[in-house]
Amino acid sequence: MLPAGGVSVVRAEAAGDDAIVAEVERRSRAGQYVVAVTSDRELQNRVVAAGAARVLSAGWLLGVLPQQA
């Protein structure tokens, strides 16, 4: 699946995409293995350029989350 380590949710006051890209850059520069989850094609390209090791779709995330009753 994915390397163990956790999930981070980044709060963005304004431009959410910019906050995500900045967080990917920060974490990849720190040597972390970064996986971004987005179905937005433009954002996918931006996070790859920022250093994301993998980009997965929102559909993938929904598939691994527990189903609510």
Secondary structure, DSSP 8 states (H G I E B T S, - for coil): ---SS-------SS-HHHHHHHHHHHHHHTT---EEE---HHHHHHHHHHT-SEEE-HHHHHHHS----
